[in-house]
Amino acid sequence: MGRPLASTAAMATPERLLDAAEQAFAHGYGAARLEDIAAAAGIRRPSLLYHFPSKDSLYVAVVHRTFARLGAALMAAMSLPHDFAGRVDAVVDCYASFLADNPAHAQILVRELVDAQGPGRDILLAEVVPLLDLVERFLRTQGLALLRPGLPVRAAILQIASAIILRSASGALQQPLWGPIDHARALARLLLFKEV
């Protein structure tokens, strides 16, 4: 791996390391090497270890940063001055855009969901469950009258979220499998809302 781009070099070292690690971990925790991450961030391995004393601590920081950013984005979407359906659309769009802009996040999520032995399993449980709780509480408290009767809300959230994750993680297969248009918003409305 080469030196970082000039615009990247101006960032603080921990942020450069997290960005480089995110890309490396997208290919699997086991395949990610600290030497390569350090080189991508424009430093040496000992300097990486100064900021993050182990591969696990770096991984924890990457996953935590991802979910902190996602949580803030979802909260902002839920707080928009739209009607309830418009805010649901905003939440779905926000989540889909977040993963489209950061495909490494989707790949890390899929890898951790499939590899129950991975180092991120407990981290994902600690980070994903609160976000699910947040979205479920939003749907139940602000849109109960508009939701389908008897809807298993949490299962519906996971269905929508996992479809978006899989689409985002699929890389070059995205277009041939899903086509050119992302239908997440339309599918979320069909799944969540009563027929009008």
PyRosetta script that sets phi, psi and omega in degrees:
from pyrosetta import init, pose_from_sequence

init()
pose = pose_from_sequence("MGRPLASTAAMATPERLLDAAEQAFAHGYGAARLEDIAAAAGIRRPSLLYHFPSKDSLYVAVVHRTFARLGAALMAAMSLPHDFAGRVDAVVDCYASFLADNPAHAQILVRELVDAQGPGRDILLAEVVPLLDLVERFLRTQGLALLRPGLPVRAAILQIASAIILRSASGALQQPLWGPIDHARALARLLLFKEV")
pose.set_psi(1, 145.9)
pose.set_omega(1, -176.1)
pose.set_phi(2, -94.8)
pose.set_psi(2, -171.1)
pose.set_omega(2, 178.5)
pose.set_phi(3, -69.8)
pose.set_psi(3, 156.0)
pose.set_omega(3, 179.7)
pose.set_phi(4, -71.2)
pose.set_psi(4, 160.3)
pose.set_omega(4, 175.6)
pose.set_phi(5, -65.3)
pose.set_psi(5, 157.0)
pose.set_omega(5, -177.4)
pose.set_phi(6, -58.8)
pose.set_psi(6, -40.9)
pose.set_omega(6, -179.2)
pose.set_phi(7, -66.6)
pose.set_psi(7, -31.6)
pose.set_omega(7, 179.0)
pose.set_phi(8, -72.7)
pose.set_psi(8, -33.9)
pose.set_omega(8, -176.7)
pose.set_phi(9, -63.1)
pose.set_psi(9, -25.2)
pose.set_omega(9, -179.9)
pose.set_phi(10, -75.2)
pose.set_psi(10, -17.5)
pose.set_omega(10, 179.3)
pose.set_phi(11, -72.6)
pose.set_psi(11, 155.4)
pose.set_omega(11, 175.6)
pose.set_phi(12, -61.8)
pose.set_psi(12, 146.2)
pose.set_omega(12, -177.0)
pose.set_phi(13, -54.8)
pose.set_psi(13, -46.0)
pose.set_omega(13, 180.0)
pose.set_phi(14, -59.3)
pose.set_psi(14, -37.9)
pose.set_omega(14, 178.8)
pose.set_phi(15, -68.0)
pose.set_psi(15, -40.6)
pose.set_omega(15, 176.6)
pose.set_phi(16, -61.3)
pose.set_psi(16, -41.9)
pose.set_omega(16, 179.4)
pose.set_phi(17, -64.0)
pose.set_psi(17, -43.2)
pose.set_omega(17, 179.8)
pose.set_phi(18, -64.5)
pose.set_psi(18, -40.8)
pose.set_omega(18, 177.7)
pose.set_phi(19, -62.7)
pose.set_psi(19, -45.4)
pose.set_omega(19, 179.9)
pose.set_phi(20, -66.1)
pose.set_psi(20, -41.0)
pose.set_omega(20, -179.6)
pose.set_phi(21, -65.6)
pose.set_psi(21, -38.4)
pose.set_omega(21, 178.7)
pose.set_phi(22, -56.9)
pose.set_psi(22, -45.4)
pose.set_omega(22, 179.3)
pose.set_phi(23, -66.0)
pose.set_psi(23, -40.7)
pose.set_omega(23, -179.1)
pose.set_phi(24, -67.8)
pose.set_psi(24, -43.6)
pose.set_omega(24, -178.4)
pose.set_phi(25, -69.1)
pose.set_psi(25, -20.3)
pose.set_omega(25, 176.8)
pose.set_phi(26, -62.2)
pose.set_psi(26, -23.5)
pose.set_omega(26, 179.2)
pose.set_phi(27, -93.1)
pose.set_psi(27, 5.4)
pose.set_omega(27, 178.3)
pose.set_phi(28, 115.6)
pose.set_psi(28, 141.1)
pose.set_omega(28, -179.2)
pose.set_phi(29, -61.4)
pose.set_psi(29, -46.3)
pose.set_omega(29, -177.6)
pose.set_phi(30, -63.3)
pose.set_psi(30, -34.3)
pose.set_omega(30, -177.6)
pose.set_phi(31, -78.5)
pose.set_psi(31, -19.8)
pose.set_omega(31, -177.7)
pose.set_phi(32, -73.8)
pose.set_psi(32, 129.1)
pose.set_omega(32, 179.7)
pose.set_phi(33, -114.8)
pose.set_psi(33, 134.8)
pose.set_omega(33, -179.0)
pose.set_phi(34, -60.1)
pose.set_psi(34, -36.0)
pose.set_omega(34, 179.3)
pose.set_phi(35, -60.7)
pose.set_psi(35, -42.8)
pose.set_omega(35, -179.2)
pose.set_phi(36, -69.4)
pose.set_psi(36, -39.4)
pose.set_omega(36, 178.9)
pose.set_phi(37, -63.8)
pose.set_psi(37, -45.4)
pose.set_omega(37, 178.5)
pose.set_phi(38, -59.9)
pose.set_psi(38, -45.5)
pose.set_omega(38, -179.4)
pose.set_phi(39, -62.6)
pose.set_psi(39, -41.0)
pose.set_omega(39, 178.9)
pose.set_phi(40, -64.6)
pose.set_psi(40, -28.6)
pose.set_omega(40, 178.5)
pose.set_phi(41, -87.7)
pose.set_psi(41, -4.1)
pose.set_omega(41, 177.4)
pose.set_phi(42, 82.5)
pose.set_psi(42, 24.9)
pose.set_omega(42, 178.0)
pose.set_phi(43, -134.4)
pose.set_psi(43, -179.1)
pose.set_omega(43, 177.0)
pose.set_phi(44, -101.9)
pose.set_psi(44, 164.1)
pose.set_omega(44, -177.6)
pose.set_phi(45, -55.6)
pose.set_psi(45, -43.5)
pose.set_omega(45, 178.7)
pose.set_phi(46, -59.2)
pose.set_psi(46, -35.4)
pose.set_omega(46, 177.7)
pose.set_phi(47, -69.3)
pose.set_psi(47, -36.9)
pose.set_omega(47, 175.1)
pose.set_phi(48, -59.7)
pose.set_psi(48, -45.7)
pose.set_omega(48, -177.8)
pose.set_phi(49, -67.7)
pose.set_psi(49, -20.6)
pose.set_omega(49, 173.6)
pose.set_phi(50, -66.3)
pose.set_psi(50, -40.7)
pose.set_omega(50, -177.8)
pose.set_phi(51, -84.2)
pose.set_psi(51, -37.3)
pose.set_omega(51, -179.4)
pose.set_phi(52, -135.3)
pose.set_psi(52, 107.4)
pose.set_omega(52, -170.1)
pose.set_phi(53, -68.0)
pose.set_psi(53, -9.9)
pose.set_omega(53, 179.2)
pose.set_phi(54, -155.1)
pose.set_psi(54, 166.1)
pose.set_omega(54, 176.1)
pose.set_phi(55, -62.0)
pose.set_psi(55, -40.9)
pose.set_omega(55, 178.4)
pose.set_phi(56, -60.7)
pose.set_psi(56, -44.1)
pose.set_omega(56, -178.7)
pose.set_phi(57, -65.7)
pose.set_psi(57, -34.5)
pose.set_omega(57, 176.6)
pose.set_phi(58, -66.7)
pose.set_psi(58, -43.3)
pose.set_omega(58, 179.7)
pose.set_phi(59, -62.9)
pose.set_psi(59, -45.0)
pose.set_omega(59, 177.9)
pose.set_phi(60, -57.5)
pose.set_psi(60, -43.9)
pose.set_omega(60, -179.2)
pose.set_phi(61, -64.4)
pose.set_psi(61, -39.9)
pose.set_omega(61, 178.4)
pose.set_phi(62, -63.0)
pose.set_psi(62, -48.8)
pose.set_omega(62, -177.7)
pose.set_phi(63, -65.7)
pose.set_psi(63, -42.6)
pose.set_omega(63, 180.0)
pose.set_phi(64, -62.3)
pose.set_psi(64, -45.1)
pose.set_omega(64, 179.2)
pose.set_phi(65, -60.8)
pose.set_psi(65, -40.7)
pose.set_omega(65, 179.3)
pose.set_phi(66, -58.7)
pose.set_psi(66, -50.4)
pose.set_omega(66, -175.9)
pose.set_phi(67, -73.9)
pose.set_psi(67, -28.9)
pose.set_omega(67, 174.8)
pose.set_phi(68, -64.6)
pose.set_psi(68, -43.9)
pose.set_omega(68, 178.6)
pose.set_phi(69, -65.3)
pose.set_psi(69, -44.1)
pose.set_omega(69, -179.7)
pose.set_phi(70, -64.4)
pose.set_psi(70, -44.3)
pose.set_omega(70, 178.9)
pose.set_phi(71, -58.9)
pose.set_psi(71, -43.7)
pose.set_omega(71, 179.1)
pose.set_phi(72, -64.1)
pose.set_psi(72, -41.0)
pose.set_omega(72, 179.4)
pose.set_phi(73, -65.8)
pose.set_psi(73, -42.1)
pose.set_omega(73, 179.4)
pose.set_phi(74, -66.0)
pose.set_psi(74, -41.3)
pose.set_omega(74, 177.8)
pose.set_phi(75, -60.2)
pose.set_psi(75, -42.3)
pose.set_omega(75, 178.7)
pose.set_phi(76, -62.6)
pose.set_psi(76, -42.1)
pose.set_omega(76, 179.8)
pose.set_phi(77, -65.0)
pose.set_psi(77, -39.0)
pose.set_omega(77, 179.7)
pose.set_phi(78, -69.6)
pose.set_psi(78, -20.1)
pose.set_omega(78, -176.3)
pose.set_phi(79, -97.8)
pose.set_psi(79, 2.5)
pose.set_omega(79, -178.6)
pose.set_phi(80, -63.6)
pose.set_psi(80, 151.2)
pose.set_omega(80, -178.5)
pose.set_phi(81, -81.5)
pose.set_psi(81, 54.5)
pose.set_omega(81, 178.2)
pose.set_phi(82, -113.3)
pose.set_psi(82, 171.0)
pose.set_omega(82, 170.6)
pose.set_phi(83, -70.4)
pose.set_psi(83, 173.6)
pose.set_omega(83, -174.9)
pose.set_phi(84, -58.0)
pose.set_psi(84, -46.7)
pose.set_omega(84, -179.4)
pose.set_phi(85, -60.6)
pose.set_psi(85, -38.4)
pose.set_omega(85, 178.3)
pose.set_phi(86, -66.0)
pose.set_psi(86, -36.7)
pose.set_omega(86, 177.3)
pose.set_phi(87, -71.0)
pose.set_psi(87, -36.0)
pose.set_omega(87, 175.2)
pose.set_phi(88, -62.5)
pose.set_psi(88, -45.3)
pose.set_omega(88, 176.5)
pose.set_phi(89, -57.2)
pose.set_psi(89, -43.2)
pose.set_omega(89, -179.3)
pose.set_phi(90, -63.8)
pose.set_psi(90, -39.0)
pose.set_omega(90, 178.7)
pose.set_phi(91, -64.8)
pose.set_psi(91, -46.4)
pose.set_omega(91, 179.5)
pose.set_phi(92, -63.1)
pose.set_psi(92, -46.2)
pose.set_omega(92, 179.1)
pose.set_phi(93, -62.5)
pose.set_psi(93, -41.0)
pose.set_omega(93, 180.0)
pose.set_phi(94, -61.0)
pose.set_psi(94, -47.3)
pose.set_omega(94, -179.0)
pose.set_phi(95, -64.2)
pose.set_psi(95, -45.7)
pose.set_omega(95, 179.6)
pose.set_phi(96, -63.7)
pose.set_psi(96, -41.9)
pose.set_omega(96, 179.0)
pose.set_phi(97, -66.5)
pose.set_psi(97, -41.3)
pose.set_omega(97, 179.2)
pose.set_phi(98, -57.0)
pose.set_psi(98, -46.5)
pose.set_omega(98, -179.5)
pose.set_phi(99, -74.3)
pose.set_psi(99, -34.6)
pose.set_omega(99, 177.4)
pose.set_phi(100, -64.8)
pose.set_psi(100, -38.1)
pose.set_omega(100, 179.4)
pose.set_phi(101, -76.5)
pose.set_psi(101, -20.4)
pose.set_omega(101, -177.0)
pose.set_phi(102, -132.4)
pose.set_psi(102, 66.0)
pose.set_omega(102, -175.2)
pose.set_phi(103, -59.8)
pose.set_psi(103, -23.5)
pose.set_omega(103, 177.4)
pose.set_phi(104, -62.3)
pose.set_psi(104, -34.0)
pose.set_omega(104, 178.4)
pose.set_phi(105, -61.4)
pose.set_psi(105, -45.2)
pose.set_omega(105, -179.9)
pose.set_phi(106, -63.9)
pose.set_psi(106, -40.9)
pose.set_omega(106, 179.7)
pose.set_phi(107, -64.9)
pose.set_psi(107, -39.8)
pose.set_omega(107, 177.4)
pose.set_phi(108, -63.8)
pose.set_psi(108, -44.4)
pose.set_omega(108, 178.8)
pose.set_phi(109, -58.9)
pose.set_psi(109, -48.0)
pose.set_omega(109, -179.2)
pose.set_phi(110, -62.3)
pose.set_psi(110, -44.3)
pose.set_omega(110, 179.9)
pose.set_phi(111, -60.8)
pose.set_psi(111, -42.4)
pose.set_omega(111, -179.1)
pose.set_phi(112, -70.6)
pose.set_psi(112, -35.1)
pose.set_omega(112, 178.1)
pose.set_phi(113, -67.2)
pose.set_psi(113, -35.8)
pose.set_omega(113, -179.1)
pose.set_phi(114, -79.4)
pose.set_psi(114, -39.3)
pose.set_omega(114, -177.2)
pose.set_phi(115, -95.8)
pose.set_psi(115, 87.5)
pose.set_omega(115, -177.5)
pose.set_phi(116, -63.6)
pose.set_psi(116, -13.1)
pose.set_omega(116, 179.5)
pose.set_phi(117, -93.9)
pose.set_psi(117, -5.0)
pose.set_omega(117, -175.1)
pose.set_phi(118, -63.5)
pose.set_psi(118, 159.1)
pose.set_omega(118, -178.2)
pose.set_phi(119, -67.8)
pose.set_psi(119, -18.2)
pose.set_omega(119, -176.6)
pose.set_phi(120, -91.8)
pose.set_psi(120, -1.2)
pose.set_omega(120, -175.8)
pose.set_phi(121, -55.8)
pose.set_psi(121, -53.2)
pose.set_omega(121, -179.4)
pose.set_phi(122, -66.3)
pose.set_psi(122, -35.8)
pose.set_omega(122, 178.1)
pose.set_phi(123, -63.9)
pose.set_psi(123, -45.6)
pose.set_omega(123, 179.8)
pose.set_phi(124, -61.9)
pose.set_psi(124, -41.9)
pose.set_omega(124, 177.2)
pose.set_phi(125, -60.3)
pose.set_psi(125, -42.8)
pose.set_omega(125, -179.3)
pose.set_phi(126, -68.6)
pose.set_psi(126, -29.7)
pose.set_omega(126, -176.2)
pose.set_phi(127, -95.2)
pose.set_psi(127, -38.4)
pose.set_omega(127, -175.2)
pose.set_phi(128, -75.8)
pose.set_psi(128, -43.1)
pose.set_omega(128, -176.6)
pose.set_phi(129, -57.7)
pose.set_psi(129, -46.3)
pose.set_omega(129, 177.5)
pose.set_phi(130, -61.4)
pose.set_psi(130, -35.7)
pose.set_omega(130, 177.3)
pose.set_phi(131, -67.9)
pose.set_psi(131, -40.9)
pose.set_omega(131, 175.7)
pose.set_phi(132, -61.2)
pose.set_psi(132, -43.5)
pose.set_omega(132, 177.9)
pose.set_phi(133, -58.8)
pose.set_psi(133, -43.2)
pose.set_omega(133, -179.5)
pose.set_phi(134, -60.0)
pose.set_psi(134, -49.9)
pose.set_omega(134, -178.2)
pose.set_phi(135, -68.4)
pose.set_psi(135, -39.9)
pose.set_omega(135, 178.8)
pose.set_phi(136, -63.2)
pose.set_psi(136, -43.5)
pose.set_omega(136, 179.1)
pose.set_phi(137, -62.3)
pose.set_psi(137, -41.5)
pose.set_omega(137, 177.1)
pose.set_phi(138, -58.2)
pose.set_psi(138, -49.1)
pose.set_omega(138, -178.2)
pose.set_phi(139, -65.5)
pose.set_psi(139, -44.8)
pose.set_omega(139, -176.3)
pose.set_phi(140, -70.0)
pose.set_psi(140, -38.6)
pose.set_omega(140, -175.0)
pose.set_phi(141, -85.0)
pose.set_psi(141, -31.1)
pose.set_omega(141, -174.4)
pose.set_phi(142, -105.3)
pose.set_psi(142, -13.6)
pose.set_omega(142, -175.8)
pose.set_phi(143, -135.0)
pose.set_psi(143, 17.3)
pose.set_omega(143, -174.7)
pose.set_phi(144, -53.7)
pose.set_psi(144, -39.4)
pose.set_omega(144, -177.9)
pose.set_phi(145, -69.0)
pose.set_psi(145, -20.1)
pose.set_omega(145, -177.6)
pose.set_phi(146, -98.2)
pose.set_psi(146, -14.6)
pose.set_omega(146, -177.5)
pose.set_phi(147, -78.8)
pose.set_psi(147, 155.0)
pose.set_omega(147, 176.8)
pose.set_phi(148, -58.3)
pose.set_psi(148, 138.2)
pose.set_omega(148, 177.2)
pose.set_phi(149, -62.8)
pose.set_psi(149, 136.8)
pose.set_omega(149, 178.7)
pose.set_phi(150, 73.3)
pose.set_psi(150, 9.1)
pose.set_omega(150, -178.5)
pose.set_phi(151, -63.0)
pose.set_psi(151, 125.8)
pose.set_omega(151, 171.5)
pose.set_phi(152, -76.8)
pose.set_psi(152, 93.1)
pose.set_omega(152, -168.3)
pose.set_phi(153, -57.7)
pose.set_psi(153, -48.3)
pose.set_omega(153, -177.1)
pose.set_phi(154, -63.8)
pose.set_psi(154, -41.2)
pose.set_omega(154, 178.0)
pose.set_phi(155, -63.3)
pose.set_psi(155, -38.3)
pose.set_omega(155, 178.3)
pose.set_phi(156, -64.8)
pose.set_psi(156, -42.3)
pose.set_omega(156, 177.7)
pose.set_phi(157, -59.5)
pose.set_psi(157, -46.9)
pose.set_omega(157, -179.2)
pose.set_phi(158, -65.3)
pose.set_psi(158, -35.4)
pose.set_omega(158, 177.9)
pose.set_phi(159, -62.9)
pose.set_psi(159, -47.3)
pose.set_omega(159, -179.9)
pose.set_phi(160, -66.0)
pose.set_psi(160, -47.0)
pose.set_omega(160, -178.1)
pose.set_phi(161, -63.2)
pose.set_psi(161, -42.7)
pose.set_omega(161, -177.6)
pose.set_phi(162, -69.6)
pose.set_psi(162, -32.6)
pose.set_omega(162, 175.9)
pose.set_phi(163, -64.0)
pose.set_psi(163, -41.1)
pose.set_omega(163, 179.7)
pose.set_phi(164, -69.0)
pose.set_psi(164, -41.0)
pose.set_omega(164, 178.0)
pose.set_phi(165, -60.6)
pose.set_psi(165, -48.4)
pose.set_omega(165, -177.2)
pose.set_phi(166, -63.1)
pose.set_psi(166, -42.1)
pose.set_omega(166, 178.2)
pose.set_phi(167, -61.6)
pose.set_psi(167, -45.2)
pose.set_omega(167, -178.2)
pose.set_phi(168, -66.8)
pose.set_psi(168, -36.0)
pose.set_omega(168, -177.6)
pose.set_phi(169, -79.0)
pose.set_psi(169, -11.2)
pose.set_omega(169, -171.7)
pose.set_phi(170, -78.4)
pose.set_psi(170, -8.5)
pose.set_omega(170, 175.1)
pose.set_phi(171, 57.4)
pose.set_psi(171, -124.7)
pose.set_omega(171, -176.7)
pose.set_phi(172, -66.0)
pose.set_psi(172, -17.2)
pose.set_omega(172, 178.9)
pose.set_phi(173, -82.8)
pose.set_psi(173, -8.5)
pose.set_omega(173, -176.4)
pose.set_phi(174, -56.7)
pose.set_psi(174, -53.0)
pose.set_omega(174, -178.0)
pose.set_phi(175, -63.0)
pose.set_psi(175, -49.7)
pose.set_omega(175, -179.4)
pose.set_phi(176, -64.4)
pose.set_psi(176, -33.4)
pose.set_omega(176, -177.1)
pose.set_phi(177, -83.7)
pose.set_psi(177, -47.0)
pose.set_omega(177, -174.1)
pose.set_phi(178, -99.7)
pose.set_psi(178, -16.7)
pose.set_omega(178, -175.3)
pose.set_phi(179, 86.2)
pose.set_psi(179, -178.5)
pose.set_omega(179, -172.8)
pose.set_phi(180, -76.8)
pose.set_psi(180, -15.2)
pose.set_omega(180, -174.5)
pose.set_phi(181, -112.7)
pose.set_psi(181, 137.0)
pose.set_omega(181, 175.3)
pose.set_phi(182, -88.3)
pose.set_psi(182, 118.3)
pose.set_omega(182, -176.9)
pose.set_phi(183, -100.9)
pose.set_psi(183, 18.3)
pose.set_omega(183, -175.1)
pose.set_phi(184, -57.9)
pose.set_psi(184, -42.7)
pose.set_omega(184, -178.7)
pose.set_phi(185, -63.7)
pose.set_psi(185, -47.2)
pose.set_omega(185, -179.6)
pose.set_phi(186, -63.6)
pose.set_psi(186, -41.8)
pose.set_omega(186, 179.8)
pose.set_phi(187, -67.4)
pose.set_psi(187, -37.7)
pose.set_omega(187, 177.4)
pose.set_phi(188, -62.5)
pose.set_psi(188, -42.8)
pose.set_omega(188, 178.6)
pose.set_phi(189, -63.8)
pose.set_psi(189, -43.3)
pose.set_omega(189, 179.2)
pose.set_phi(190, -62.8)
pose.set_psi(190, -39.3)
pose.set_omega(190, -177.7)
pose.set_phi(191, -74.9)
pose.set_psi(191, -40.1)
pose.set_omega(191, -171.9)
pose.set_phi(192, -87.8)
pose.set_psi(192, -43.3)
pose.set_omega(192, -167.6)
pose.set_phi(193, -92.1)
pose.set_psi(193, 149.9)
pose.set_omega(193, 173.0)
pose.set_phi(194, -59.3)
pose.set_psi(194, 153.4)
pose.set_omega(194, 174.2)
pose.set_phi(195, -71.3)
pose.set_psi(195, 140.1)
pose.set_omega(195, -177.9)
pose.set_phi(196, -97.1)
pose.dump_pdb("model.pdb")
